[in-house]
Amino acid sequence: MKKKMIISNIVLIGLVSLFVDMSTEMVYPLIPLFLTSTLGATPAIVGIIEGIAESIASLLKVFSGYIGDVYQNKKRLTFIGYSASVIYKVFLMMSTSWMGVLVARAIDRTGKGIRTAPRDALVVQSSEEKKLGGSFGLHKMLDMAGSSMGALFAFVFVSTGFGFHKAFIYSIFPAIIGVLIITTVKEDKSQKQSSEKFTLKGVKLDSKLKLYLAVMFIFCLGNSSNIFLLLKAQERGFSSSQVMLLYLIFNVSTSVLAIPSGKLSDKFGRSSILVPGYVIYGLVYFGFAMMISKSTMVLLFIAYGAYTAFISGAERAFIAEVAPSHFKGTVLGIYGMLQGIGLLLSSIIAGSMWEHINSNAPFWFGGMLGIISAILISIILSKDNVDKSLKNA
């Protein structure tokens, strides 16, 4: 009975992400086209918009995670955060300049900042301890399945000349369904909280976790918004509708590989999945930097999906395992905050490199940081007791 409850709760959380991400991805790949072709924005402005939006989300994640841990209101915070997705589409419809898109993206990322850490904490709370990677993999699979459906709709919108504003209107409906599903999610409020106050300056965090987060932040400086991948494909001669198909391929690849990679990290240890994931990222970015054929570009998007699947489940599982027991949401929030700050800086860096050096420079830079990060993470996790205990379990 308990197992059925656990599985259903994780599936429900995954379905929320499925519908809301379907809504988001119906418009996300349209945004760079909308900004550059309709509103006249440059790649640098696109980078600034994405960077500012993600930085807002990053600063909120740690506070939201902490509030969810202390007041045990993870479900409520998740509901509020996902509700912002509906408001985001309304503001996007009303945008007549890149500043309007900036405001809309800020609303969307504010919601993401509020919901991400409490949602991940709900997954941890609902999962069996030795199947945490698989649980995050299941959530990611449903999440990316929704993204795939959204990307398919985006392709239809572009290829049929549906119109940006009509697409924004239709994207609202899946978001509403996702928000309604949240009401069925169960939250365990029985866990007693520690009376000891948590501080970011404290030494309670595992030393390997601190090192891992430091390396991950350095990596994020080269991991700019996916929008730059779409712009690169467009530059290489792909039409707007073909760019949508590439984005669909990426989402499908991630969805298909998410559960297997999460389960493999449960069985063989987190490093066995994380290190290859970062290596794949580095090679993919090097591939984008080279003069390549269209067929190779398709393979790169598939490989980029593999990287996303490898990292998403195993990384969150590792962080949740080594985080203090009463502050898992908070530490997951710190993880998200560092990612967001890195994305802010990386998107600004990528936009500047694109304009002032060339369009290949951001990918050479990102690929180099990806390979360096893989080496450092291999060293950090080589003595990881968590991995050893999981492997011998």
C-alpha positions in Angstrom: 0.0 0.0 0.0 2.8 2.4 0.9 4.6 1.6 -2.3 1.6 2.4 -4.3 1.2 5.7 -2.5 4.8 6.6 -3.1 4.7 5.7 -6.8 1.5 7.6 -7.4 2.8 10.7 -5.6 5.9 10.9 -7.8 3.8 10.3 -10.9 1.4 13.1 -9.9 4.4 15.5 -9.4 5.7 14.3 -12.8 2.3 14.9 -14.5 2.3 18.5 -13.1 5.7 19.1 -14.7 4.5 17.3 -17.9 1.5 19.7 -18.5 3.3 22.9 -17.3 6.4 22.1 -19.3 4.2 21.3 -22.3 2.8 24.8 -21.9 6.2 26.4 -21.5 7.9 24.6 -24.4 5.0 25.5 -26.7 6.4 29.0 -26.6 10.1 28.8 -25.3 11.6 27.9 -28.7 9.5 30.6 -30.3 10.9 33.3 -28.0 14.3 33.8 -29.8 12.5 33.9 -33.2 9.9 36.3 -31.7 12.6 38.5 -30.3 14.9 38.6 -33.3 12.5 38.5 -36.2 9.5 40.4 -34.8 10.9 42.7 -32.1 14.4 43.3 -33.6 16.4 42.2 -30.6 20.1 41.2 -31.0 21.7 37.9 -29.6 23.2 40.0 -26.8 19.8 41.2 -25.7 18.5 37.7 -25.9 21.3 36.7 -23.6 20.6 39.5 -21.2 16.9 38.6 -21.0 17.6 35.0 -20.3 20.3 35.8 -17.8 18.2 38.3 -15.8 15.2 36.0 -15.8 17.2 33.0 -14.6 19.0 35.0 -11.9 15.7 36.0 -10.4 14.8 32.3 -10.2 18.1 31.4 -8.7 17.9 33.8 -5.9 14.5 32.6 -4.9 15.3 28.9 -4.9 17.3 28.8 -1.7 14.7 30.8 0.3 11.8 28.8 -1.1 13.6 25.6 -0.2 14.3 26.8 3.3 10.7 28.0 3.9 9.4 24.6 2.6 11.7 22.8 5.0 10.9 24.9 8.1 7.2 25.4 7.6 6.5 22.2 5.8 4.5 23.9 3.1 6.2 22.4 0.1 3.0 21.7 -1.7 1.6 25.2 -1.3 4.9 26.7 -2.6 4.8 24.3 -5.6 1.3 25.4 -6.4 2.2 29.1 -6.2 5.3 28.6 -8.4 3.5 26.7 -11.1 0.6 29.2 -11.1 3.1 31.8 -12.3 3.3 29.9 -15.6 -0.2 30.9 -16.5 0.4 34.6 -15.7 3.6 34.4 -17.8 1.7 33.5 -20.9 -0.7 36.4 -20.4 2.1 38.9 -20.2 3.8 37.3 -23.2 0.7 37.9 -25.2 0.8 41.6 -24.3 4.5 42.1 -25.1 5.2 44.6 -27.9 8.9 45.1 -27.2 11.8 43.1 -25.8 11.3 44.8 -22.4 7.8 43.2 -22.3 9.3 39.8 -23.0 11.8 40.5 -20.2 9.0 41.1 -17.7 7.1 38.0 -18.9 10.2 35.8 -18.6 10.9 37.3 -15.1 7.4 36.3 -14.0 7.9 32.8 -15.3 11.3 32.4 -13.7 10.0 33.8 -10.4 7.6 31.0 -10.4 10.3 28.5 -11.2 12.4 29.9 -8.3 9.5 29.4 -5.9 8.6 25.9 -7.0 11.7 24.0 -7.9 13.3 23.3 -4.5 10.0 22.4 -2.7 9.0 20.2 -5.6 12.4 18.4 -5.6 12.0 18.0 -1.8 8.6 16.4 -2.4 10.2 13.9 -4.8 12.8 13.1 -2.2 10.1 12.8 0.5 8.1 10.4 -1.7 10.9 8.2 -2.8 12.5 5.0 -1.4 16.0 5.8 -0.3 17.8 3.4 -2.6 15.7 4.4 -5.6 16.2 8.1 -5.5 18.0 8.3 -8.9 15.2 6.4 -10.5 12.6 8.6 -8.9 14.2 11.7 -10.2 14.6 9.9 -13.5 10.9 9.2 -13.6 10.0 12.8 -12.9 12.5 14.0 -15.5 11.0 11.6 -18.1 7.5 12.9 -17.6 8.9 16.5 -17.5 10.6 16.0 -20.8 7.7 14.1 -22.3 5.7 17.3 -21.7 8.5 19.3 -23.2 8.5 17.1 -26.3 4.8 17.6 -26.8 5.2 21.3 -26.3 8.1 21.4 -28.8 5.9 19.5 -31.3 3.2 22.1 -31.0 5.9 24.8 -31.5 6.9 23.1 -34.7 3.3 23.0 -35.9 2.8 26.7 -35.0 5.9 27.8 -37.0 5.5 25.5 -40.0 1.8 26.5 -40.5 2.3 30.2 -39.9 0.0 30.0 -36.9 1.3 33.3 -35.4 3.2 34.0 -32.2 0.3 35.5 -30.2 -2.1 32.7 -31.0 0.5 30.2 -29.9 0.9 32.1 -26.6 -2.9 31.9 -26.0 -3.1 28.2 -26.7 -0.2 27.5 -24.4 -2.2 28.7 -21.3 -4.5 25.6 -21.3 -2.0 22.9 -20.4 -0.5 25.1 -17.7 -4.0 25.4 -16.0 -4.3 21.5 -16.1 -0.9 21.1 -14.5 -1.8 23.6 -11.7 -5.0 21.7 -11.0 -3.1 18.4 -10.6 -1.0 19.8 -7.8 -4.1 19.8 -5.5 -4.0 15.9 -5.6 -0.3 15.7 -4.5 0.3 14.5 -0.9 2.8 16.1 1.4 4.2 14.4 4.5 4.2 16.9 7.3 5.0 14.5 10.1 8.8 14.9 10.0 10.0 16.8 13.0 12.3 19.7 12.2 15.7 20.3 13.9 15.8 23.1 16.4 19.2 24.0 15.2 19.2 27.0 12.8 20.5 26.5 9.4 23.0 29.0 8.0 24.7 29.2 4.6 27.9 30.0 6.4 27.7 26.9 8.5 30.0 23.9 8.2 27.3 21.3 8.2 27.5 20.6 4.5 29.5 17.6 3.4 33.0 18.6 2.1 32.5 16.7 -1.1 29.2 18.5 -1.6 30.8 21.9 -1.2 33.5 20.9 -3.7 31.0 19.5 -6.1 28.8 22.7 -6.0 31.9 24.8 -6.6 32.8 22.8 -9.7 29.2 22.8 -10.9 29.1 26.6 -10.6 32.3 26.9 -12.7 30.8 24.6 -15.3 27.6 26.7 -15.4 29.7 29.7 -16.5 29.9 28.1 -19.9 26.5 26.5 -19.9 24.5 29.3 -21.5 20.8 29.2 -22.3 19.5 26.6 -24.8 18.3 29.5 -26.9 21.9 29.9 -28.2 21.8 26.4 -29.5 18.6 27.2 -31.4 20.2 30.4 -32.8 23.3 28.5 -33.8 21.1 25.9 -35.7 19.3 28.8 -37.5 22.7 30.3 -38.4 23.8 27.0 -39.9 20.9 27.1 -42.4 18.0 25.4 -40.6 14.6 27.0 -41.2 12.5 28.1 -38.2 10.3 24.9 -38.4 13.4 22.7 -38.6 14.8 24.4 -35.5 11.6 23.5 -33.7 12.2 19.8 -34.8 15.7 19.9 -33.5 14.4 21.1 -30.2 11.8 18.3 -30.2 14.6 15.7 -30.9 16.5 17.1 -27.9 13.4 16.7 -25.6 12.6 13.2 -26.8 16.2 12.1 -26.3 16.2 13.4 -22.7 12.8 11.8 -22.0 13.8 8.4 -23.3 17.1 8.3 -21.4 16.0 9.9 -18.1 14.7 6.8 -16.3 17.5 4.4 -17.4 20.3 6.9 -16.5 18.7 7.5 -13.1 18.4 3.8 -12.3 22.0 3.2 -13.5 23.2 5.8 -11.0 21.3 4.0 -8.2 23.0 0.7 -9.2 26.5 1.7 -10.1 27.0 5.0 -8.3 26.4 8.7 -9.2 29.9 9.2 -10.6 29.4 6.5 -13.2 26.7 8.7 -14.8 27.7 12.2 -13.8 31.2 12.1 -15.3 30.2 10.7 -18.7 27.4 13.3 -18.7 29.8 16.2 -18.4 32.1 14.7 -21.0 29.2 14.4 -23.4 28.3 18.1 -22.8 31.9 19.2 -23.5 32.0 17.2 -26.8 28.6 18.4 -27.9 29.6 22.0 -27.4 32.9 21.5 -29.3 30.7 20.0 -32.0 28.6 23.1 -32.2 31.8 25.2 -32.4 33.0 23.4 -35.5 31.9 23.7 -39.1 29.5 20.7 -39.3 26.9 19.3 -41.6 23.2 19.4 -40.9 23.1 15.7 -40.2 25.8 16.1 -37.6 23.8 18.9 -36.0 20.9 16.5 -35.5 23.2 14.0 -33.7 24.5 16.8 -31.5 21.0 17.6 -30.3 20.4 13.9 -29.6 23.6 13.8 -27.6 22.7 17.0 -25.8 19.5 15.3 -24.7 21.6 12.4 -23.3 23.7 14.9 -21.3 20.6 16.4 -19.8 19.2 13.0 -18.9 22.5 11.8 -17.3 22.9 14.9 -15.2 19.4 15.8 -14.1 18.5 12.7 -12.0 21.9 11.6 -10.7 23.0 15.1 -9.7 19.8 15.9 -7.7 20.0 12.4 -6.1 23.6 12.9 -5.0 22.9 16.3 -3.6 19.8 15.1 -1.7 21.7 12.1 -0.3 24.5 14.2 1.2 22.4 17.1 2.3 21.5 17.5 6.1 18.4 15.4 6.7 16.2 18.3 7.8 17.3 20.8 5.1 17.2 18.8 1.9 14.9 21.4 0.2 17.2 24.2 1.3 20.4 22.5 -0.1 18.5 21.7 -3.3 17.7 25.4 -3.4 21.3 26.4 -3.0 22.1 24.0 -5.9 19.5 25.7 -8.0 20.6 29.2 -6.9 24.2 28.5 -8.0 22.9 27.1 -11.4 20.8 30.3 -11.9 23.6 32.7 -11.1 25.9 30.7 -13.4 23.3 30.9 -16.2 23.0 34.7 -15.7 26.7 35.1 -16.2 27.0 32.5 -18.9 24.2 33.9 -21.0 25.7 37.4 -20.8 29.2 36.0 -21.6 27.8 34.0 -24.5 25.9 36.9 -26.0 29.0 39.1 -25.8 31.2 36.5 -27.3 28.7 35.9 -30.1 28.7 39.6 -31.0 32.3 40.7 -30.3 34.3 37.5 -31.3 32.2 35.1 -33.3 29.2 32.7 -32.9 31.6 29.8 -32.3 33.4 31.3 -29.3 30.6 30.6 -26.7 30.7 26.9 -27.6 34.5 26.5 -27.5 34.4 28.2 -24.0 31.5 26.0 -22.8 33.0 22.8 -24.2 36.3 23.5 -22.4 34.6 24.0 -19.1 32.6 20.9 -19.6 35.7 18.7 -20.0 37.5 20.4 -17.1 34.4 19.9 -14.9 34.2 16.2 -15.8 37.8 15.7 -14.7 37.3 17.6 -11.4 34.1 15.8 -10.6 35.7 12.4 -11.3 38.3 13.3 -8.7 35.8 14.6 -6.1 33.5 11.6 -6.4 36.3 8.9 -6.7 36.2 8.5 -2.9 32.5 9.1 -2.5 31.2 6.8 0.2 27.6 7.3 -1.1 28.5 5.8 -4.4 30.3 2.9 -2.8 27.4 2.1 -0.4 24.9 2.2 -3.2 27.0 -0.1 -5.4 27.4 -2.6 -2.6 23.8 -2.5 -1.5 
